[in-house]
Amino acid sequence: QDSQHQQHTEQNNAAMDLINSVVGVDEEGRSRQRILTFAAKRYAAAIERNPEDYDALYNWALVLQ
């Protein structure tokens, strides 16, 4: 289980690196990076609690896309 937790941590770090490279604002002037960071953290936490939460996995993939 420790190796699985380590793998999730490494994936989260890679995801956050991708998100940190995002620049710009949406139509309402909100930071895209800030919105994506919030969403990524939320989905990553859901996946850590339940690795078989396929909705969270799908939505996390959308955030990264």
C-alpha positions in Angstrom: 0.0 0.0 0.0 2.9 2.3 0.6 4.1 1.9 -3.0 0.6 2.7 -4.2 0.6 5.8 -2.1 4.0 6.8 -3.4 2.8 6.3 -7.0 -0.3 8.5 -6.3 2.0 11.2 -4.9 4.3 11.1 -7.9 1.3 11.4 -10.2 -0.1 14.3 -8.3 3.2 16.1 -8.4 3.4 15.5 -12.2 -0.2 16.8 -12.6 0.6 19.9 -10.5 3.7 20.6 -12.6 1.5 20.5 -15.7 -1.1 22.8 -14.1 1.5 25.3 -12.9 2.6 25.8 -16.6 -0.9 27.0 -17.5 -1.3 30.8 -17.9 -4.1 33.1 -18.8 -7.6 33.9 -17.6 -11.0 32.8 -18.5 -13.8 35.0 -19.8 -14.6 36.2 -16.3 -11.0 37.1 -15.5 -10.4 34.1 -13.2 -7.0 32.5 -13.3 -7.1 29.3 -15.2 -4.2 27.9 -13.1 -6.0 28.6 -9.9 -9.2 26.9 -11.1 -7.3 23.9 -12.4 -5.3 23.6 -9.2 -8.4 23.6 -7.1 -10.1 20.9 -9.3 -6.9 18.7 -9.5 -6.5 18.7 -5.7 -10.1 17.9 -5.2 -10.1 14.9 -7.6 -6.7 13.7 -6.4 -8.0 13.6 -2.9 -11.1 11.7 -4.0 -9.0 9.2 -5.8 -6.8 8.7 -2.8 -9.8 8.0 -0.6 -11.3 5.6 -3.2 -8.9 4.5 -6.1 -11.9 3.0 -7.9 -13.9 6.2 -8.1 -14.2 6.2 -11.8 -16.0 9.5 -12.0 -13.2 11.2 -10.1 -10.6 9.5 -12.3 -12.4 10.7 -15.4 -12.8 14.2 -14.2 -9.2 14.4 -13.1 -8.2 13.3 -16.6 -10.3 16.1 -18.0 -8.6 18.6 -15.8 -5.2 17.4 -17.0 -6.3 17.5 -20.6 
